[in-house]
Amino acid sequence: MSSSATSRLVVGDRFRDFAEAVGAETFSRLARSLDAGDLDTVDGPVHVVAGQGIGEFEISYLQDAVTRRQLDDRIVLVHSTGQPARRQDLHKAREDNVLVAGLTQVDDTTYEAALRLHDHNELLVDVQDRVHVQGMVAVEAARQMLVAVVERYFTARWPQQRYYIVLNSMNTTFSNFLFPVGATLRLTVDESEVSEPSRLTFRTTVEVEQAGRAAATVTIDAAAFAPGLLEDKELRRAKSAVASTMDAALASA
């Protein structure tokens, strides 16, 4: 970080290739530089903008290092993705895997949130060796956006029930590379039928937008079923699948 800089980007360690390509910092490199006193003579103020892979946990650590080095007047950390969507909204067991943050309703049919990509997200732990973020992140972010909107703004009308959300179809068009910096998730409800509480249906379009351009557009056809409507059918299909698998295995033995 040079003394002439006025702003720098920091991303999670998982995005090292991206950081090297664009001249950004990784979390570990910036933390080491702060702890070693390498930035004690920096001219300020320098705004360090948090990209993907940097959450409140990492910001707290960096802020502590800045304060210990008495650099608060010269290094300012900028981080504003909003709170991650709640477990009950997304049906996810680990916060690492939540991709939606700061969910808000814009109007009667439009909802927005920030893409929030944790450094240890399940889609990154196997491999992230490109400058851009793999396309499955955009697909999963769109799916999570649909689930979060349906749970928070529609099924919440019947709080005594936990709905089972089924995806009937997802169609994705990729328009641009997605990079590990800020991005917006925008969901539009194109069509819905919510008059019957036992079965709600939705046709939606989710746009993943970054730097003023669409990176991906995902159309989703889904339904939310009240408890009890799917269990019998699901169990019958499960038993049938097991029987078919066993028959095939025995036939080839």
C-alpha positions as CSV (number, residue, x, y, z in Angstrom):
1,M,0.0,0.0,0.0
2,S,1.8,3.1,-1.2
3,S,1.6,6.5,0.6
4,S,0.1,8.1,-2.4
5,A,-3.0,5.8,-2.4
6,T,-6.3,7.1,-1.3
7,S,-8.2,3.8,-1.4
8,R,-7.4,0.1,-1.6
9,L,-9.5,-3.0,-2.0
10,V,-9.1,-6.0,0.3
11,V,-10.6,-9.4,-0.4
12,G,-10.5,-12.8,1.3
13,D,-7.5,-15.1,1.0
14,R,-9.5,-17.4,-1.3
15,F,-9.3,-14.7,-4.0
16,R,-5.5,-14.4,-4.1
17,D,-5.4,-14.7,-7.9
18,F,-7.9,-11.9,-8.3
19,A,-6.0,-9.7,-5.8
20,E,-2.7,-10.2,-7.6
21,A,-4.3,-9.5,-11.0
22,V,-5.9,-6.2,-10.0
23,G,-3.4,-4.9,-7.4
24,A,-5.7,-5.5,-4.4
25,E,-4.8,-6.8,-0.9
26,T,-5.7,-10.2,0.6
27,F,-6.9,-10.3,4.2
28,S,-3.8,-12.1,5.4
29,R,-1.3,-9.9,3.6
30,L,-3.0,-6.7,4.9
31,A,-3.1,-8.1,8.5
32,R,0.6,-9.0,8.3
33,S,1.5,-5.5,7.0
34,L,-0.5,-3.8,9.8
35,D,1.0,-6.1,12.5
36,A,4.5,-5.6,11.2
37,G,4.2,-1.8,11.2
38,D,4.7,-1.6,7.5
39,L,1.9,1.0,7.2
40,D,2.8,3.2,10.2
41,T,4.1,5.9,7.9
42,V,1.3,5.8,5.4
43,D,-0.2,9.2,4.4
44,G,-3.9,9.3,5.0
45,P,-6.7,9.0,5.0
46,V,-6.6,5.8,3.1
47,H,-9.9,4.1,2.6
48,V,-9.7,0.3,2.7
49,V,-12.8,-1.1,1.0
50,A,-13.9,-4.6,1.9
51,G,-14.6,-6.9,-1.1
52,Q,-15.9,-10.5,-1.0
53,G,-14.5,-12.8,1.6
54,I,-14.3,-10.0,4.2
55,G,-17.0,-10.1,6.9
56,E,-17.5,-8.5,10.3
57,F,-15.2,-11.1,11.8
58,E,-12.3,-10.0,9.5
59,I,-13.2,-6.3,9.8
60,S,-13.0,-6.5,13.6
61,Y,-9.5,-8.0,13.4
62,L,-8.3,-5.4,11.0
63,Q,-9.8,-2.6,13.0
64,D,-8.1,-3.8,16.1
65,A,-4.8,-3.8,14.3
66,V,-5.4,-0.3,13.0
67,T,-6.2,1.0,16.4
68,R,-3.2,-0.8,18.1
69,R,-0.9,0.9,15.6
70,Q,-2.7,4.2,16.2
71,L,-3.6,4.6,12.6
72,D,-7.3,5.4,13.0
73,D,-6.8,8.9,11.6
74,R,-5.0,7.5,8.5
75,I,-6.6,4.1,7.7
76,V,-10.4,3.9,7.4
77,L,-12.1,0.5,6.9
78,V,-15.2,0.6,4.6
79,H,-17.6,-2.3,4.9
80,S,-21.3,-2.2,4.4
81,T,-22.9,-5.4,3.0
82,G,-25.7,-5.6,5.6
83,Q,-26.6,-8.5,7.9
84,P,-26.6,-12.0,6.4
85,A,-30.0,-13.5,5.8
86,R,-31.3,-15.5,8.7
87,R,-31.1,-19.3,9.0
88,Q,-34.9,-19.5,9.0
89,D,-35.1,-17.6,5.8
90,L,-32.6,-19.7,3.8
91,H,-32.7,-23.2,5.2
92,K,-28.9,-23.2,5.5
93,A,-27.2,-24.6,8.6
94,R,-23.8,-22.7,8.3
95,E,-23.5,-19.0,8.0
96,D,-20.4,-19.5,5.8
97,N,-22.7,-20.6,3.1
98,V,-25.1,-17.7,3.2
99,L,-24.9,-15.6,0.0
100,V,-27.6,-13.0,0.7
101,A,-27.2,-10.0,3.0
102,G,-29.2,-6.8,3.7
103,L,-32.5,-8.1,2.1
104,T,-35.0,-5.3,1.5
105,Q,-38.3,-4.8,-0.3
106,V,-38.1,-2.1,-3.0
107,D,-41.7,-2.2,-4.2
108,D,-44.7,-4.6,-4.5
109,T,-42.8,-7.0,-6.8
110,T,-39.1,-6.1,-6.4
111,Y,-36.6,-7.2,-3.7
112,E,-32.9,-6.4,-3.4
113,A,-29.9,-7.7,-1.4
114,A,-26.2,-7.7,-1.5
115,L,-24.2,-10.7,-2.6
116,R,-22.2,-11.8,0.4
117,L,-19.5,-14.4,-0.3
118,H,-17.7,-15.8,2.7
119,D,-14.1,-16.9,2.3
120,H,-15.0,-20.5,3.4
121,N,-18.2,-20.8,1.4
122,E,-19.0,-24.3,0.3
123,L,-18.7,-23.4,-3.4
124,L,-15.1,-22.1,-3.0
125,V,-13.4,-24.6,-0.6
126,D,-12.7,-27.1,-3.3
127,V,-11.1,-24.7,-5.8
128,Q,-11.1,-21.0,-6.6
129,D,-8.1,-20.5,-8.9
130,R,-9.5,-18.0,-11.4
131,V,-9.7,-14.2,-11.3
132,H,-13.5,-14.4,-11.6
133,V,-15.9,-16.2,-9.3
134,Q,-17.4,-19.4,-10.7
135,G,-20.8,-19.3,-12.2
136,M,-22.4,-21.7,-9.7
137,V,-22.0,-18.9,-7.1
138,A,-24.5,-16.8,-9.1
139,V,-26.9,-19.7,-9.6
140,E,-26.9,-20.5,-5.9
141,A,-27.2,-16.8,-4.9
142,A,-30.3,-16.6,-7.1
143,R,-31.7,-19.7,-5.5
144,Q,-31.1,-18.4,-2.0
145,M,-32.6,-15.0,-3.0
146,L,-35.8,-16.8,-4.1
147,V,-36.0,-18.8,-0.8
148,A,-35.3,-15.8,1.3
149,V,-37.9,-13.6,-0.4
150,V,-40.6,-16.4,-0.3
151,E,-39.9,-17.1,3.4
152,R,-39.7,-13.6,4.7
153,Y,-42.4,-11.9,2.6
154,F,-44.9,-14.6,1.7
155,T,-44.9,-17.7,3.9
156,A,-44.4,-15.5,7.0
157,R,-48.1,-14.7,6.6
158,W,-48.7,-18.1,8.1
159,P,-46.1,-18.2,10.9
160,Q,-47.5,-21.4,12.4
161,Q,-46.3,-23.4,9.4
162,R,-42.9,-24.2,8.0
163,Y,-43.2,-24.5,4.2
164,Y,-41.4,-26.9,1.9
165,I,-40.1,-24.9,-1.1
166,V,-39.7,-26.9,-4.4
167,L,-37.9,-25.6,-7.5
168,N,-39.7,-26.7,-10.7
169,S,-37.2,-25.0,-13.1
170,M,-34.2,-22.7,-13.1
171,N,-32.8,-21.1,-16.3
172,T,-29.6,-19.1,-16.2
173,T,-28.1,-16.7,-18.7
174,F,-24.5,-15.5,-18.0
175,S,-23.7,-12.1,-19.4
176,N,-20.5,-11.1,-17.8
177,F,-17.8,-12.4,-15.4
178,L,-18.6,-12.1,-11.7
179,F,-15.7,-10.8,-9.6
180,P,-15.2,-10.9,-5.8
181,V,-16.3,-7.4,-5.2
182,G,-19.7,-5.9,-4.4
183,A,-22.7,-7.1,-6.3
184,T,-26.5,-6.7,-6.1
185,L,-29.1,-9.4,-6.2
186,R,-32.4,-8.1,-7.5
187,L,-35.5,-10.4,-7.6
188,T,-38.7,-9.5,-9.5
189,V,-41.9,-11.5,-8.9
190,D,-43.2,-11.9,-12.4
191,E,-46.2,-14.0,-11.4
192,S,-47.5,-15.4,-8.2
193,E,-50.5,-17.3,-6.8
194,V,-50.8,-17.0,-3.0
195,S,-54.6,-17.3,-2.4
196,E,-54.4,-20.9,-1.2
197,P,-52.2,-21.1,1.9
198,S,-51.4,-24.8,1.4
199,R,-49.7,-24.2,-2.0
200,L,-48.0,-20.9,-3.1
201,T,-46.5,-20.6,-6.6
202,F,-44.0,-18.1,-8.0
203,R,-42.4,-17.2,-11.2
204,T,-39.4,-14.9,-10.6
205,T,-36.4,-13.3,-12.3
206,V,-33.2,-12.8,-10.3
207,E,-30.5,-10.5,-11.7
208,V,-27.0,-10.6,-10.4
209,E,-25.7,-7.1,-11.1
210,Q,-22.2,-5.8,-10.7
211,A,-20.6,-2.5,-11.8
212,G,-23.9,-1.5,-13.4
213,R,-24.1,-4.6,-15.6
214,A,-25.9,-7.9,-15.3
215,A,-23.5,-10.8,-14.6
216,A,-26.2,-13.4,-14.6
217,T,-30.0,-13.6,-15.0
218,V,-31.9,-16.5,-13.5
219,T,-35.6,-17.3,-14.0
220,I,-37.1,-19.5,-11.4
221,D,-40.4,-21.4,-11.3
222,A,-41.1,-22.5,-7.7
223,A,-43.8,-23.5,-5.3
224,A,-44.1,-23.5,-1.5
225,F,-46.1,-26.3,0.1
226,A,-47.5,-26.5,3.6
227,P,-46.3,-29.3,5.8
228,G,-47.8,-32.7,5.1
229,L,-48.6,-32.2,1.4
230,L,-45.4,-33.7,0.0
231,E,-44.2,-36.1,2.7
232,D,-46.2,-39.1,1.5
233,K,-45.4,-38.6,-2.1
234,E,-41.7,-38.1,-1.3
235,L,-41.6,-41.3,0.8
236,R,-43.2,-43.3,-1.9
237,R,-40.8,-42.1,-4.5
238,A,-37.9,-42.8,-2.1
239,K,-38.9,-46.4,-1.6
240,S,-39.5,-46.8,-5.3
241,A,-35.9,-45.5,-6.0
242,V,-34.4,-47.9,-3.5
243,A,-36.3,-50.9,-4.9
244,S,-35.3,-50.0,-8.4
245,T,-31.7,-49.6,-7.4
246,M,-31.6,-52.9,-5.5
247,D,-33.2,-54.8,-8.4
248,A,-30.7,-53.4,-10.9
249,A,-27.8,-54.3,-8.6
250,L,-29.0,-57.8,-8.1
251,A,-29.6,-58.3,-11.8
252,S,-26.1,-57.3,-12.6
253,A,-24.5,-59.4,-9.8
